[in-house]
């Protein structure tokens, strides 16, 4: 099993080669590097300890076409913040560390805020300024163009898709505040989109979107006025919507997400692709939710993660992903609040390997305590070239990790 890390280009802005060599010394095989990302405010631990780095949402590379010139920009396109991802990739590949381009697709506040007609719109008609709707044709075109532009970047040998699906109400960066006791089902109900595109998909499936929105509003308003303790999320969702409507809405949303992932895969030019996914059909936190078998078939690879530190939740998704036949990677949080000891990390790695994961990806370089890089160096490895098996379909030999 390979060891990988998630990382942001800001970690390589001061001394890119030194940071790349630090990761190589920790026996990191591959970095999933943010090429397109939402805004953030990171407290760094390693490249510039205690530095607070603020950055906007956008892409961290200058798009190029196959010939090396600037390509035509689609009408909906992310702001180019710089070419730091390219600089970081050159340093990493030069140090023998392979690079996967990590793309945060539909969680983009600037785009959703400036184009509210393309944002997710809940049952109350409120647009979400942080979430584009995956049913909108222009959004699908934007996502596919982003994938296509990234796939031809020098040194990139694979793609990681995050937030390619429906997102929910909560958005940490907006200082969300609520005095209501929302149940898990209420958070899911607030993620249901009733924009024109979603309403059309519902109508095609035989759903009266006006009635569906009314049932959704009634359930949320009842909880806000008279908070109740949640039961199981499926039971609560069926109670709110009725069995037939519940089942149809889940199926339509899964189909919309799968269509988006397929469009991204078609745009990848054959580059190995993995989608951040979960078997939880109610997920609305940046993971693509739906049938993992279908999503795995569409993308070719599945990344299942639990960044909250819940090993049992990670194991559930690993078991579900293991039934699909897709390439599997497992993601885990190396932060001090989520991983309490080196032994705990070793056990997570063992579980991931036992359930068929070809790699363990740790979140995130320059956020987790720097001494934990030594833990990565000591993690047991299998003596098989899983990297070639996972990334061999269009793998540039220049990006192979040094042996």
C-alpha positions as a Markdown table, in Angstrom:
| # | Residue | x | y | z |
|---|---|---|---|---|
| 1 | Unk | 0.0 | 0.0 | 0.0 |
| 2 | Unk | 1.2 | 3.5 | -0.9 |
| 3 | Unk | 1.3 | 6.4 | 1.5 |
| 4 | Unk | 0.1 | 9.8 | 0.1 |
| 5 | Unk | -0.8 | 13.2 | 1.6 |
| 6 | Unk | -3.2 | 15.9 | 0.7 |
| 7 | Unk | -1.4 | 19.3 | 0.3 |
| 8 | Unk | -2.0 | 22.9 | -0.8 |
| 9 | Unk | 0.4 | 24.8 | -3.0 |
| 10 | Unk | 0.8 | 27.5 | -0.3 |
| 11 | Unk | 3.0 | 25.0 | 1.5 |
| 12 | Unk | 5.5 | 25.2 | -1.3 |
| 13 | Unk | 5.6 | 28.9 | -1.8 |
| 14 | Unk | 8.8 | 29.7 | 0.1 |
| 15 | Unk | 11.1 | 26.7 | -0.6 |
| 16 | Unk | 9.3 | 24.2 | -3.0 |
| 17 | Unk | 12.3 | 21.8 | -3.5 |
| 18 | Unk | 13.0 | 21.7 | 0.3 |
| 19 | Unk | 9.4 | 20.8 | 1.0 |
| 20 | Unk | 9.4 | 18.2 | -1.7 |
| 21 | Unk | 12.5 | 16.6 | -0.3 |
| 22 | Unk | 11.0 | 16.7 | 3.2 |
| 23 | Unk | 8.1 | 14.6 | 1.9 |
| 24 | Unk | 10.3 | 12.3 | 0.0 |
| 25 | Unk | 12.4 | 11.7 | 3.2 |
| 26 | Unk | 9.1 | 10.8 | 5.0 |
| 27 | Unk | 8.6 | 8.1 | 2.2 |
| 28 | Unk | 5.5 | 9.8 | 0.8 |
| 29 | Unk | 4.8 | 8.2 | -2.5 |
| 30 | Unk | 2.4 | 10.7 | -3.9 |
| 31 | Unk | 0.9 | 14.1 | -3.1 |
| 32 | Unk | -2.8 | 15.0 | -3.9 |
| 33 | Unk | -2.1 | 18.6 | -4.6 |
| 34 | Unk | -4.9 | 21.3 | -4.7 |
| 35 | Unk | -5.1 | 22.6 | -8.2 |
| 36 | Unk | -8.6 | 24.0 | -7.7 |
| 37 | Unk | -9.7 | 24.8 | -4.1 |
| 38 | Unk | -12.2 | 26.7 | -2.1 |
| 39 | Unk | -11.1 | 29.6 | 0.0 |
| 40 | Unk | -9.3 | 28.9 | 3.2 |
| 41 | Unk | -7.4 | 30.2 | 6.3 |
| 42 | Unk | -4.7 | 27.7 | 7.3 |
| 43 | Unk | -2.4 | 27.8 | 10.4 |
| 44 | Unk | 0.7 | 26.1 | 9.1 |
| 45 | Unk | 2.8 | 23.7 | 11.1 |
| 46 | Unk | 5.7 | 22.7 | 8.8 |
| 47 | Unk | 6.7 | 24.9 | 5.9 |
| 48 | Unk | 6.4 | 28.1 | 7.8 |
| 49 | Unk | 5.3 | 27.2 | 11.4 |
| 50 | Unk | 2.6 | 29.4 | 13.0 |
| 51 | Unk | 2.1 | 31.3 | 9.8 |
| 52 | Unk | -1.6 | 32.1 | 9.1 |
| 53 | Unk | -2.3 | 32.0 | 5.4 |
| 54 | Unk | -5.5 | 33.4 | 3.9 |
| 55 | Unk | -6.3 | 32.5 | 0.3 |
| 56 | Unk | -9.3 | 32.9 | -2.0 |
| 57 | Unk | -11.2 | 30.3 | -3.9 |
| 58 | Unk | -9.9 | 29.6 | -7.3 |
| 59 | Unk | -7.4 | 27.6 | -9.4 |
| 60 | Unk | -3.7 | 27.5 | -8.6 |
| 61 | Unk | -2.5 | 26.8 | -12.2 |
| 62 | Unk | -2.5 | 28.7 | -15.5 |
| 63 | Unk | -4.6 | 26.7 | -17.9 |
| 64 | Unk | -3.0 | 25.6 | -21.2 |
| 65 | Unk | -4.2 | 23.7 | -24.2 |
| 66 | Unk | -2.4 | 20.7 | -25.6 |
| 67 | Unk | -0.1 | 22.9 | -27.7 |
| 68 | Unk | 1.1 | 24.8 | -24.6 |
| 69 | Unk | -0.8 | 28.1 | -25.4 |
| 70 | Unk | -3.7 | 29.6 | -23.4 |
| 71 | Unk | -6.9 | 27.7 | -24.1 |
| 72 | Unk | -10.3 | 29.3 | -24.5 |
| 73 | Unk | -12.1 | 29.9 | -21.2 |
| 74 | Unk | -15.6 | 28.6 | -20.8 |
| 75 | Unk | -18.2 | 31.1 | -19.7 |
| 76 | Unk | -18.2 | 29.8 | -16.1 |
| 77 | Unk | -14.6 | 29.5 | -15.0 |
| 78 | Unk | -12.5 | 29.7 | -11.8 |
| 79 | Unk | -10.3 | 32.7 | -11.1 |
| 80 | Unk | -6.6 | 32.0 | -11.7 |
| 81 | Unk | -4.8 | 32.8 | -8.4 |
| 82 | Unk | -1.3 | 31.9 | -9.7 |
| 83 | Unk | 0.8 | 29.1 | -11.0 |
| 84 | Unk | 2.0 | 27.8 | -7.6 |
| 85 | Unk | 0.5 | 24.3 | -8.2 |
| 86 | Unk | 2.8 | 24.0 | -11.3 |
| 87 | Unk | 5.8 | 25.1 | -9.3 |
| 88 | Unk | 5.0 | 22.6 | -6.5 |
| 89 | Unk | 4.5 | 19.8 | -9.0 |
| 90 | Unk | 7.8 | 20.5 | -10.7 |
| 91 | Unk | 9.6 | 20.3 | -7.3 |
| 92 | Unk | 7.7 | 17.1 | -6.2 |
| 93 | Unk | 8.3 | 15.3 | -9.5 |
| 94 | Unk | 11.9 | 16.3 | -9.5 |
| 95 | Unk | 12.2 | 14.8 | -6.0 |
| 96 | Unk | 10.6 | 11.6 | -7.1 |
| 97 | Unk | 7.2 | 12.2 | -5.6 |
| 98 | Unk | 4.2 | 11.7 | -7.9 |
| 99 | Unk | 1.4 | 14.2 | -8.1 |
| 100 | Unk | -2.4 | 13.8 | -8.3 |
| 101 | Unk | -4.3 | 17.1 | -9.1 |
| 102 | Unk | -6.9 | 17.6 | -6.4 |
| 103 | Unk | -9.9 | 19.5 | -7.7 |
| 104 | Unk | -12.7 | 20.9 | -5.5 |
| 105 | Unk | -15.4 | 21.3 | -8.1 |
| 106 | Unk | -18.8 | 22.6 | -7.0 |
| 107 | Unk | -17.9 | 24.0 | -3.6 |
| 108 | Unk | -17.0 | 27.4 | -5.0 |
| 109 | Unk | -18.3 | 30.5 | -3.3 |
| 110 | Unk | -17.3 | 33.1 | -5.9 |
| 111 | Unk | -19.0 | 31.3 | -8.7 |
| 112 | Unk | -22.1 | 30.4 | -6.8 |
| 113 | Unk | -22.3 | 33.9 | -5.3 |
| 114 | Unk | -21.9 | 35.7 | -8.6 |
| 115 | Unk | -24.1 | 33.3 | -10.5 |
| 116 | Unk | -26.9 | 32.5 | -8.1 |
| 117 | Unk | -29.1 | 31.1 | -10.8 |
| 118 | Unk | -26.6 | 28.2 | -11.0 |
| 119 | Unk | -26.3 | 27.7 | -7.3 |
| 120 | Unk | -28.1 | 25.1 | -5.2 |
| 121 | Unk | -31.6 | 26.5 | -4.3 |
| 122 | Unk | -33.4 | 24.9 | -1.3 |
| 123 | Unk | -37.1 | 24.3 | -0.8 |
| 124 | Unk | -37.5 | 27.8 | 0.6 |
| 125 | Unk | -36.1 | 29.3 | -2.6 |
| 126 | Unk | -32.8 | 30.4 | -0.9 |
| 127 | Unk | -29.7 | 30.1 | -3.0 |
| 128 | Unk | -26.5 | 28.7 | -1.4 |
| 129 | Unk | -23.6 | 31.0 | -2.1 |
| 130 | Unk | -21.0 | 28.2 | -1.6 |
| 131 | Unk | -22.6 | 25.5 | -3.7 |
| 132 | Unk | -23.1 | 25.1 | -7.5 |
| 133 | Unk | -25.9 | 22.8 | -8.5 |
| 134 | Unk | -24.7 | 19.6 | -10.4 |
| 135 | Unk | -28.0 | 19.4 | -12.4 |
| 136 | Unk | -27.3 | 22.7 | -14.2 |
| 137 | Unk | -25.9 | 22.0 | -17.7 |
| 138 | Unk | -23.6 | 25.1 | -17.5 |
| 139 | Unk | -22.2 | 23.7 | -14.2 |
| 140 | Unk | -21.5 | 20.3 | -15.8 |
| 141 | Unk | -19.7 | 22.0 | -18.6 |
| 142 | Unk | -17.6 | 24.1 | -16.2 |
| 143 | Unk | -16.7 | 20.9 | -14.2 |
| 144 | Unk | -15.7 | 19.0 | -17.3 |
| 145 | Unk | -13.7 | 21.9 | -18.6 |
| 146 | Unk | -11.8 | 22.2 | -15.3 |
| 147 | Unk | -11.0 | 18.5 | -15.5 |
| 148 | Unk | -9.8 | 18.7 | -19.1 |
| 149 | Unk | -7.6 | 21.8 | -18.4 |
| 150 | Unk | -6.0 | 20.1 | -15.4 |
| 151 | Unk | -5.4 | 16.8 | -17.1 |
| 152 | Unk | -2.9 | 18.3 | -19.6 |
| 153 | Unk | -0.9 | 20.1 | -16.9 |
| 154 | Unk | 2.8 | 19.0 | -16.9 |
| 155 | Unk | 3.7 | 16.4 | -14.2 |
| 156 | Unk | 0.1 | 15.6 | -13.3 |
| 157 | Unk | -0.4 | 11.8 | -13.5 |
| 158 | Unk | -3.9 | 11.4 | -11.9 |
| 159 | Unk | -6.9 | 13.4 | -10.8 |
| 160 | Unk | -8.9 | 13.6 | -7.5 |
| 161 | Unk | -12.4 | 14.9 | -7.6 |
| 162 | Unk | -14.0 | 16.4 | -4.5 |
| 163 | Unk | -17.4 | 18.2 | -4.3 |
| 164 | Unk | -18.6 | 16.7 | -7.5 |
| 165 | Unk | -22.2 | 16.4 | -6.3 |
| 166 | Unk | -24.8 | 18.0 | -4.1 |
| 167 | Unk | -23.6 | 20.1 | -1.1 |
| 168 | Unk | -25.6 | 21.0 | 2.0 |
| 169 | Unk | -26.6 | 24.0 | 4.0 |
| 170 | Unk | -23.5 | 24.2 | 6.3 |
| 171 | Unk | -20.5 | 26.1 | 5.1 |
| 172 | Unk | -17.8 | 26.5 | 7.8 |
| 173 | Unk | -16.1 | 29.5 | 6.3 |
| 174 | Unk | -19.2 | 31.6 | 6.5 |
| 175 | Unk | -19.3 | 31.5 | 10.4 |
| 176 | Unk | -22.6 | 29.5 | 10.3 |
| 177 | Unk | -24.8 | 30.1 | 13.3 |
| 178 | Unk | -28.0 | 28.4 | 14.2 |
| 179 | Unk | -29.8 | 28.2 | 17.5 |
| 180 | Unk | -32.1 | 25.5 | 16.3 |
| 181 | Unk | -31.6 | 21.8 | 17.1 |
| 182 | Unk | -31.3 | 20.4 | 13.6 |
| 183 | Unk | -31.4 | 16.6 | 13.2 |
| 184 | Unk | -29.3 | 14.9 | 10.5 |
| 185 | Unk | -32.4 | 14.6 | 8.4 |
| 186 | Unk | -33.0 | 18.3 | 8.6 |
| 187 | Unk | -29.5 | 19.0 | 7.3 |
| 188 | Unk | -30.2 | 16.7 | 4.4 |
| 189 | Unk | -33.6 | 18.2 | 3.7 |
| 190 | Unk | -31.9 | 21.6 | 3.5 |
| 191 | Unk | -29.6 | 20.2 | 0.9 |
| 192 | Unk | -32.4 | 19.3 | -1.5 |
| 193 | Unk | -32.3 | 21.5 | -4.5 |
| 194 | Unk | -35.3 | 22.8 | -6.3 |
| 195 | Unk | -33.7 | 25.0 | -9.0 |
| 196 | Unk | -35.1 | 24.8 | -12.5 |
| 197 | Unk | -32.7 | 22.1 | -13.6 |
| 198 | Unk | -33.4 | 19.9 | -10.5 |
| 199 | Unk | -37.2 | 20.5 | -10.8 |
| 200 | Unk | -37.0 | 19.3 | -14.4 |
| 201 | Unk | -35.2 | 16.2 | -13.4 |
| 202 | Unk | -37.8 | 15.5 | -10.7 |
| 203 | Unk | -40.6 | 16.0 | -13.3 |
| 204 | Unk | -38.9 | 13.6 | -15.7 |
| 205 | Unk | -39.0 | 11.0 | -12.8 |
| 206 | Unk | -42.7 | 11.6 | -12.2 |
| 207 | Unk | -42.2 | 13.9 | -9.1 |
| 208 | Unk | -44.3 | 17.0 | -8.5 |
| 209 | Unk | -41.5 | 19.3 | -7.4 |
| 210 | Unk | -43.9 | 21.9 | -5.9 |
| 211 | Unk | -45.4 | 19.2 | -3.7 |
| 212 | Unk | -41.9 | 17.9 | -2.8 |
| 213 | Unk | -40.7 | 21.3 | -1.8 |
| 214 | Unk | -43.8 | 21.9 | 0.3 |
| 215 | Unk | -43.2 | 18.6 | 2.1 |
| 216 | Unk | -39.6 | 19.6 | 2.7 |
| 217 | Unk | -40.5 | 23.0 | 4.0 |
| 218 | Unk | -43.1 | 21.6 | 6.4 |
| 219 | Unk | -40.7 | 19.2 | 7.9 |
| 220 | Unk | -37.9 | 21.8 | 8.5 |
| 221 | Unk | -40.4 | 24.4 | 9.8 |
| 222 | Unk | -41.8 | 21.9 | 12.2 |
| 223 | Unk | -38.3 | 21.1 | 13.6 |
| 224 | Unk | -37.4 | 24.8 | 13.9 |
| 225 | Unk | -40.6 | 25.6 | 15.9 |
| 226 | Unk | -40.7 | 22.4 | 18.0 |
| 227 | Unk | -37.4 | 20.6 | 18.1 |
| 228 | Unk | -37.5 | 16.8 | 18.3 |
| 229 | Unk | -34.8 | 14.3 | 18.9 |
| 230 | Unk | -33.8 | 12.5 | 15.7 |
| 231 | Unk | -34.2 | 8.9 | 15.1 |
| 232 | Unk | -32.5 | 7.1 | 12.3 |
| 233 | Unk | -32.0 | 9.4 | 9.3 |
| 234 | Unk | -33.8 | 7.1 | 6.9 |
| 235 | Unk | -36.8 | 6.7 | 9.2 |
| 236 | Unk | -37.0 | 10.5 | 9.7 |
| 237 | Unk | -36.6 | 11.2 | 6.0 |
| 238 | Unk | -39.4 | 8.7 | 5.0 |
| 239 | Unk | -41.6 | 10.2 | 7.7 |
| 240 | Unk | -41.0 | 13.7 | 6.3 |
| 241 | Unk | -41.5 | 12.9 | 2.6 |
| 242 | Unk | -43.3 | 9.6 | 2.3 |
| 243 | Unk | -41.6 | 6.4 | 1.0 |
| 244 | Unk | -42.2 | 6.9 | -2.7 |
| 245 | Unk | -41.1 | 10.5 | -2.8 |
| 246 | Unk | -38.1 | 9.8 | -0.6 |
| 247 | Unk | -36.9 | 7.0 | -2.8 |
| 248 | Unk | -37.4 | 8.9 | -6.0 |
| 249 | Unk | -35.6 | 12.0 | -4.8 |
| 250 | Unk | -32.6 | 9.9 | -3.7 |
| 251 | Unk | -32.5 | 8.1 | -7.0 |
| 252 | Unk | -32.7 | 11.3 | -9.0 |
| 253 | Unk | -29.9 | 13.0 | -7.0 |
| 254 | Unk | -27.7 | 9.9 | -7.4 |
| 255 | Unk | -28.3 | 10.0 | -11.2 |
| 256 | Unk | -27.4 | 13.7 | -11.4 |
| 257 | Unk | -24.2 | 13.1 | -9.4 |
| 258 | Unk | -23.3 | 10.1 | -11.6 |
| 259 | Unk | -23.9 | 12.1 | -14.8 |
| 260 | Unk | -21.5 | 14.8 | -13.5 |
| 261 | Unk | -18.8 | 12.3 | -12.7 |
| 262 | Unk | -19.2 | 10.6 | -16.1 |
| 263 | Unk | -18.8 | 14.0 | -17.8 |
| 264 | Unk | -15.6 | 14.6 | -15.8 |
| 265 | Unk | -14.2 | 11.2 | -16.6 |
| 266 | Unk | -14.9 | 11.8 | -20.3 |
| 267 | Unk | -13.0 | 15.1 | -20.1 |
| 268 | Unk | -10.0 | 13.5 | -18.4 |
| 269 | Unk | -8.3 | 12.3 | -21.6 |
| 270 | Unk | -7.7 | 8.9 | -20.1 |
| 271 | Unk | -5.9 | 10.1 | -17.0 |
| 272 | Unk | -6.6 | 8.0 | -14.0 |
| 273 | Unk | -9.4 | 9.5 | -12.0 |
| 274 | Unk | -10.7 | 9.0 | -8.5 |
| 275 | Unk | -13.9 | 10.5 | -7.0 |
| 276 | Unk | -14.3 | 11.3 | -3.3 |
| 277 | Unk | -17.4 | 9.3 | -2.6 |
| 278 | Unk | -19.5 | 7.6 | 0.1 |
| 279 | Unk | -22.1 | 4.9 | 0.3 |
| 280 | Unk | -24.2 | 7.2 | 2.6 |
| 281 | Unk | -27.0 | 8.4 | 0.3 |
| 282 | Unk | -27.7 | 11.4 | 2.6 |
| 283 | Unk | -24.2 | 12.8 | 2.5 |
| 284 | Unk | -23.9 | 16.5 | 1.5 |
| 285 | Unk | -20.5 | 17.4 | 2.7 |
| 286 | Unk | -18.4 | 17.4 | -0.4 |
| 287 | Unk | -18.4 | 13.6 | -1.1 |
| 288 | Unk | -20.3 | 12.3 | -4.1 |
| 289 | Unk | -23.2 | 10.3 | -2.7 |
| 290 | Unk | -24.8 | 7.4 | -4.5 |
| 291 | Unk | -24.3 | 3.8 | -5.5 |
| 292 | Unk | -20.5 | 3.2 | -5.1 |
| 293 | Unk | -20.6 | 0.6 | -7.8 |
| 294 | Unk | -22.0 | 3.0 | -10.4 |
| 295 | Unk | -19.7 | 5.9 | -9.3 |
| 296 | Unk | -16.7 | 3.6 | -9.3 |
| 297 | Unk | -17.6 | 2.4 | -12.8 |
| 298 | Unk | -18.0 | 6.0 | -14.0 |
| 299 | Unk | -14.7 | 7.3 | -12.5 |
| 300 | Unk | -12.6 | 4.2 | -12.3 |
| 301 | Unk | -11.4 | 4.9 | -8.8 |
| 302 | Unk | -13.0 | 5.7 | -5.4 |
| 303 | Unk | -11.5 | 7.7 | -2.6 |
| 304 | Unk | -13.3 | 7.0 | 0.7 |
| 305 | Unk | -12.4 | 9.2 | 3.6 |
| 306 | Unk | -13.3 | 10.0 | 7.2 |
| 307 | Unk | -11.5 | 13.2 | 8.2 |
| 308 | Unk | -13.4 | 13.5 | 11.5 |
| 309 | Unk | -11.5 | 10.6 | 13.0 |
| 310 | Unk | -14.2 | 8.0 | 13.0 |
| 311 | Unk | -12.5 | 4.7 | 12.1 |
| 312 | Unk | -15.8 | 2.7 | 12.1 |
| 313 | Unk | -17.3 | 5.1 | 9.5 |
| 314 | Unk | -14.2 | 4.8 | 7.3 |
| 315 | Unk | -14.4 | 1.0 | 7.6 |
| 316 | Unk | -18.1 | 1.0 | 6.5 |
| 317 | Unk | -17.3 | 2.9 | 3.3 |
| 318 | Unk | -14.2 | 0.7 | 2.7 |
| 319 | Unk | -16.4 | -2.4 | 2.9 |
| 320 | Unk | -18.9 | -0.9 | 0.5 |
| 321 | Unk | -16.2 | 0.3 | -1.9 |
| 322 | Unk | -14.5 | -3.1 | -1.8 |
| 323 | Unk | -17.5 | -4.7 | -3.4 |
| 324 | Unk | -17.3 | -2.5 | -6.5 |
| 325 | Unk | -14.1 | -3.7 | -8.2 |
| 326 | Unk | -12.9 | -0.1 | -8.5 |
| 327 | Unk | -9.5 | 1.2 | -7.5 |
| 328 | Unk | -9.8 | 2.2 | -3.8 |
| 329 | Unk | -7.9 | 4.8 | -1.8 |
| 330 | Unk | -8.6 | 5.5 | 1.9 |
| 331 | Unk | -8.3 | 9.0 | 3.4 |
| 332 | Unk | -7.6 | 9.8 | 7.0 |
| 333 | Unk | -6.9 | 12.9 | 9.1 |
| 334 | Unk | -3.4 | 13.1 | 10.6 |
| 335 | Unk | -4.4 | 16.0 | 12.8 |
| 336 | Unk | -3.8 | 15.8 | 16.5 |
| 337 | Unk | -7.6 | 15.8 | 17.3 |
| 338 | Unk | -8.3 | 12.9 | 15.0 |
| 339 | Unk | -5.2 | 10.8 | 15.4 |
| 340 | Unk | -4.1 | 10.4 | 19.0 |
| 341 | Unk | -1.1 | 8.1 | 18.6 |
| 342 | Unk | 1.2 | 6.5 | 16.1 |
| 343 | Unk | -0.4 | 3.2 | 17.0 |
| 344 | Unk | -3.8 | 4.4 | 16.0 |
| 345 | Unk | -2.4 | 5.5 | 12.6 |
| 346 | Unk | -0.8 | 2.1 | 12.1 |
| 347 | Unk | -4.1 | 0.4 | 12.8 |
| 348 | Unk | -6.0 | 2.7 | 10.3 |
| 349 | Unk | -3.4 | 1.8 | 7.7 |
| 350 | Unk | -3.8 | -1.9 | 8.5 |
| 351 | Unk | -7.6 | -1.7 | 8.1 |
| 352 | Unk | -7.3 | 0.2 | 4.8 |
| 353 | Unk | -4.9 | -2.4 | 3.4 |
| 354 | Unk | -7.1 | -5.3 | 4.6 |
| 355 | Unk | -10.1 | -3.8 | 2.8 |
| 356 | Unk | -8.3 | -3.5 | -0.5 |
| 357 | Unk | -7.1 | 0.1 | -0.5 |
| 358 | Unk | -4.1 | 0.7 | -2.7 |
| 359 | Unk | -3.1 | 3.8 | -0.8 |
| 360 | Unk | -3.7 | 5.7 | 2.4 |
| 361 | Unk | -4.0 | 9.4 | 1.9 |
| 362 | Unk | -3.4 | 11.6 | 5.0 |
| 363 | Unk | -4.9 | 15.1 | 5.5 |
| 364 | Unk | -3.0 | 17.3 | 5.4 |
| 365 | Unk | 0.5 | 18.3 | 4.9 |
| 366 | Unk | 1.4 | 21.5 | 6.8 |
| 367 | Unk | -1.8 | 21.2 | 9.0 |
| 368 | Unk | -0.8 | 18.1 | 11.0 |
| 369 | Unk | 2.0 | 18.4 | 13.5 |
| 370 | Unk | 5.3 | 18.3 | 11.6 |
| 371 | Unk | 6.9 | 15.5 | 13.8 |
| 372 | Unk | 4.2 | 13.1 | 12.5 |
| 373 | Unk | 6.0 | 12.9 | 9.2 |
| 374 | Unk | 8.2 | 10.5 | 11.0 |
| 375 | Unk | 5.2 | 8.3 | 11.6 |
| 376 | Unk | 4.7 | 8.1 | 7.9 |
| 377 | Unk | 8.2 | 7.0 | 7.3 |
| 378 | Unk | 7.7 | 4.1 | 9.8 |
| 379 | Unk | 4.4 | 2.9 | 8.4 |
| 380 | Unk | 4.7 | -0.7 | 7.1 |
| 381 | Unk | 4.7 | -1.0 | 3.3 |
| 382 | Unk | 3.9 | -3.9 | 1.0 |
| 383 | Unk | 6.5 | -4.8 | -1.6 |
| 384 | Unk | 4.2 | -4.4 | -4.6 |
| 385 | Unk | 4.1 | -1.6 | -7.2 |
| 386 | Unk | 0.5 | -0.5 | -6.4 |
| 387 | Unk | 1.3 | 2.9 | -8.0 |
| 388 | Unk | 1.8 | 1.4 | -11.4 |
| 389 | Unk | -1.4 | -0.7 | -11.1 |
| 390 | Unk | -3.5 | 2.3 | -10.0 |
| 391 | Unk | -2.0 | 4.9 | -12.3 |
| 392 | Unk | -0.8 | 2.9 | -15.3 |
| 393 | Unk | -3.4 | 3.9 | -17.9 |
| 394 | Unk | -1.7 | 7.1 | -18.9 |
| 395 | Unk | 1.2 | 7.3 | -16.5 |
| 396 | Unk | 4.1 | 9.6 | -17.4 |
| 397 | Unk | 7.2 | 7.7 | -16.4 |
| 398 | Unk | 8.8 | 11.1 | -15.4 |
| 399 | Unk | 6.3 | 11.2 | -12.5 |
| 400 | Unk | 7.2 | 7.7 | -11.1 |
| 401 | Unk | 8.4 | 7.9 | -7.6 |
| 402 | Unk | 12.2 | 7.4 | -7.3 |
| 403 | Unk | 13.0 | 3.8 | -6.3 |
